[in-house]
Amino acid sequence: MFYLAVSLAFTASGIIMLYLLWDVHHVPGQTLNAVVFNDILKSWTLGGIDWSGIGLPVVLALEAGLLFVAANTGFLGGPAVLANMAANRWVPHQFSYLSSRLVTRNGVMLMALAAIGILLWSHGSVTLLVVLYGVNVFLTFSLSLAGMSIYWWRNRGVEQHWVWHLALSGVGLAVTAGILVVLIVEKFGQGGWVTVLITSMVIAACLLVRRHYDETRSQLKQVDTLFAGQQASAVANPPALDHSLPTAVLLVGKSRGSGMHTLLWVQRLFPEHFKNFIFVSVGEVDSQSYGGSGALEHLRDEVGDNLQYFINFCHHNGLAAEARLAYGSDVAQELTKLAGTIHGEYDNCVFFASKLIFVHDNWGTRLLHNQTADVLQRRLHLQGMQMVILPMKV
């Protein structure tokens, strides 16, 4: 970051010095860089040739290439930011999904579509795009430096040289926040109000997403609490599995309440019919579980403990049970593979899964919650396997 700061400061100060030395003024239809480099190249008369006609396009092409490379920063950092926000429930969980190459996939598409939409909406107006870019860039700088300032203040007296770090973050925050305020005030009528409106709408959407996820999480915790006191210790001599008897294969996730809801409804709908119970789960390797020290180990322990809980519950009630576990970035694909393996071992098996049903269902709730159960049901039906989806109202 020090090298980056020095190089940017050197480049910016050098360009400003050129503006001053050549007394550059605005020329309609040209950028200041084009004007100053055109004036510089006109003074080169090597061999009696006007090098400005040859050199200026080369300089502008190099500048365009630099801007093209810089524009890719959004496609590198944007999906990572969205993945972190998705892990904290500020945007839909789909933005934390990883592809088979273990890179975020949905965030790149959103960045591309947003860029195309803004370009078409603004008709390529440089004036509007520069204001839109500048305001949000310095808003990002201000938020980052505010976070650093809060961090060093909370860790005062703990970290060495915290005073200098806090002073540096505070000065940076004052500078970037000051530029942000000046930009909004001075350019408010030239696109500043549009920028404030768009950014406010994005913030409002994130707040609504977080509110929905928090409400859903709270209701699922209430369901989990109902089964918190259930017996979950291991049984010394559990019932043995019989591959020839009817088998219920239950797809369960991290919520024990949701899994118990599915298990109890299967027993209620088909009393004493199924003799074997197989619990299947896939540890979803997303940006949150794949990043950070010990994240994958924590995921493995969490999924494994949940499966063992269901097995112990069945054993305590005289039911034969086992678990199957897999890991992957595509949950539906891994579940399909496990289902094929289980169906080959247990011919007389039926798959069950639960699906959250919201009282006020709309396109927003369908966007915020994946449709893994529906996708998997279609895949299994095409392969001749039976699957039943049990609704769980929240």
N, C-alpha and C positions, 0 to 999 in steps of 0.2 A: 504493500500500500504506500510505503514511503517512496519507492521508485515511481509508482504511478503518479503520486502527487507532484513529484519533482518534474517528471516528463510533461505532465499537463500544464504545470505552471510555466515551464520553459517554452513550450509551444505557444500557449496563449499570449504570453508576454512578447514573444518574438513577432507574432502576427500583428499585435497592437502597435509594436514599434514600427513595423513596415507601414501601417496605416498612417502613422504620424510623420514618418520620414518622407513619404510620397504624397502627403497631404490629400488623402483619398476622400472623395465625396460621393454621395449616392448617385448612381446612374440607373435610370429606369430600365428594368428587365435584366439587370446584372447584380450579382452578389458583390459584396465588398472585396472578397478574395479574388474574384474574377477581375475586378477593376485594378487592384493593386498589382497583381501578377502580370496583367496586360501592360501596365505602365513600366514595370521592371523589365519585361522582355523587349519592349520597344527600344530600350536604351542599348540593347545588344545588337551590334551591327557587324557581326562576324561575316566576312566575305560579301558584304553589301546585301545580305539577305535579311528580311524582316522575320526574325525568329518568333515574333509574337503569334503569328498565324499557325506556326507548327508547335511551339512549346506550350501555348495556353491550353489547347485541347488535352495535351498530355497531363498538365498539372491538374486540370479539372477532372480528368478521368481518374487520376490517383486520389484526388479528394473524394470523388464519388465512391471509389473502392473502399476507402477508409470508413466512410459513412455506412456503406453496405455491411462491412464487417461489424461495425459498432451496433448496427440495428439487430444483429443476431444475439446481442446481450439479452434482449427481452425473451428470446426463445430458449435461452439457457437458464436465466434466473427466474423468469416468470413461472414456469411449471413447478420449479422447486418451491417458490413462495406459495403457490396454490396448494401444493402437497402438504406443506406445513400448516396452512390454514385449514385444510380438510381434516388433518389429524386433530385439530383443536375445534372442529365442528363449526367453522365460519363459512365454509363453502361445501357443496355436496361431496360426499365421501368418494365419489368416482374420480375426483382429481388426485387422490392418493394412490390410485391403482397403478401398477407397474406392468409393462409389457414383458414379453418373453426375454427381452434383453435387459430387464431390470432397470428400465428408465421410465419416467412418468410419460404417459401417453395422451391423456385427455387434455392436459394443460397446454400442450403444443397446439392442438387443434383450436382451442379457445383463443390463444394468442393470435393465431393466423386469421381466424374469422373476425376477431375484434379489429385487427389491423386493416383488413379489407373493408370492413364496415365503416370504420372511421375515415378511411381514404375516400370511399365512394360518397359518404355523407358530406364531407368537407370539400368535395370536388378538387382535392389536391391543393387547397389553399395553404401556402406556406405560412402566411401570417397567422392563421388560426391554428395550424398544427404546431407551430413553434410555441405559441402561448399554452396550448394544451400540454405539450411536452414539458415546458419549463415549470409550470405550476406544479404538476404532479411529481416531477423530479425533485424539486426543492421541498415538496411535502414529504416525500420519501426520506430525503436527507434529514429533515427536521425530526421525523418520527424515530429514525435510527439513532440520531444523536441524543434525542430525549430519552430513549431506552438506555443508552450507554450512561447518560448522566444519572439516571435512577439507579442503575446497577452499581456504579461507583459510590453513590451516596449510601446505598444500603450496605455496602461492604466497606464502609469507612472504618479505619482502624484494624481491619482484618487483612486486606491486601496491602502489600508494600507500595509506597509511592502513590497511594490512592488520591492524594491531593492533586498531584500533577495530572493524573488521568481525568479526574473530575473537572479540573480547570480547562484542559484541552477539549473535553466533550462539551462543557458549558460554553466556551468561546465559539466552537463550531456550531452549536445549536443557536446561539445568538445571531451568528452571521447568516446561516441558512434560513432561519425564521424571518430575519429582517428582509432578506431577498424575496422570500415567499410573499410577505405582506406587500412589499413594493410592487411585485409583479401583478398581484391580484388587483391592487388599487389602480396602478397605471394602465393596465391592459384590460380592465373590467369591461369596457365597451367594445374591445376588439377581440373578444372571445374568452375573456376571463370569466364572465358569468356562465358561459356554456361549460367551461371546465369545472367550475364550482358545482353546477347542476349535475353533470355526469358523475363526478366523484361522489357527491352526496347520495345519488341514486345507488351507486355501487355499495357504499357504506350501509345504506338502509337495507339493501338486499342481504348483505352479510349478517346484519343484526337479526333479520327475520329468519334466516337459515339457522343461526345459532339458537334462537328462541325455540324453533320447532324441534331441533335435535335435543335440547335440554328437556323439553316437555316429554318427548318420547322416552328419553333415557330415564327420567324420573318415574314414569309409569312402569317401565320394564323393571326398575329396581324394586318397585312395590311388589311386582309378581315374584321376583327372586326372593324377596323377604318371606313370602308365604311358605317357601320350601326350604328356608334356611335351617330349620330345626329337624329336617328329615334325616333319618339314619343314613350315614355315608361311610361307615367303617367297613373294612373288608370282611368277607365271610370265609371261614376255614374250609368248608366243603361245599362249594357252590354247585348248583345243578349243571349237568353236562348238556352240551348242545347236541341236537339230533338233526342232521342235514336233511332228513326225509320229512320232517314235520313243518307245518306252516311257520313262516318266518316274517317278522316285521322289521324292516330296515328303516331306522329313524335318522333323518338328517338334522343334526343339531349344531348350534353355534356357540358363542361365548355366553349367552344368557341361559342360565340353568332354568329359570322360570319358563322360558319359551320351550325348552326341551321337555320339561315335565308336563307342560300343557299338551304337547303332542303325544307324549306317552300315555297320559291319563285318558285323552280322547280316543286313542286307539283301543285301549282296554274297554272303554265305555261303548264304543260303536261295535266292537267285535269281542264280546265277552268270552274269555277262555278259548278263543280260537287260535291265537298265535302262541306257539310254545317257545320260540326263539326270538330274542330281541338283539338286533345289531345296531349299534350307535356309530354313525359315520360323521366325521368332521374334517374340515380342511382348514389348516392354518394359513390364512391369507397373508402372503408376503407382499406388503405394500410399502410405501415410502417410509412409514413410521416404524414398522417392524424390521425393515432392512437397514435402517440407519441407527447409529448409536451403539455404544458398547453394551453387549449383553441383551440387545433387543430381541434377537432371534431366540435366545435361550429362554427369555421371559415368555415369548409367544408359545414356545414348545411346552413349557411347564403349565401355562394357563390352559391351553387346549387339552393337554393330557390330564390335568386335574379334573376338568369338567367331564371328560369321557369316563374317568374312573368313578366319578360320583354317580353317574347313571348306571354303570355296571353294578356298583355296590347296592344301589337302591333296588334293582331287579333281584339280585341275589338274596337280599333280606326278605323279599316277598315271594321267594320260591320260583323265580323265573330265570331261565338260562339266558345269559347275555355275554356279549363280547363287543369290542370296539375296533374300528378301522380308522386310521389317521393318515393324512397326506398333507403335503405343503406345496404351495404354488401361487403364482401371481394371478392365474385365472381359476377362480373357484369352481365355476360351472364345468370347466374342462376336467379338473381333477376329480370332481364328484362323479362325472360321467365314467371316468376310468375305474373308480372304485366300485361303482354300481355294476359295471360289466363283470368285474372280478367276482363280486358277491353273487351275482345272478348265476355265474358258472358253478359256484359251489352249492348254492341253495336254489334249487329249481322252483320251489313253491314259496316265493318271497314277494312281498309287496312293499314298495317304498312309500314313506310318509315324510312330509315336511310341513312346517307351519309358515304362515305368511301374515304379516301385520296388516290389519284392516282398520283404516282410520274412519272415524265417524264423519268427518268432513273431508272426504277423499276428493282430490283434484289432480290436475297435471303437475302441480308443485310437489305434492307428496310422492307421486310416482317418480319424479325426477330425483328427489332427495333420497329415496330408498331403492336399492337395486331390485331387479326382478329375477333373481337367481332361481327361485322356485319355479316360476313359469317357464324359464328357459330350459331348466333341467327336465321338467315334466314333458315338454315337447320332444326333447332329445331321447328320453327313455321310451316314450310311446312309439317313436319311429323305429326303435330297436326291439320292440315287442315286449317291453317291460312295463309293469303297472306301477303308477305313482299317484298318490292322493295328496292333495294340498288341503290342510286344515286351517281355517281362518282363526286368527287371534286378534280380537278387537282391542284397540288401545284408544 
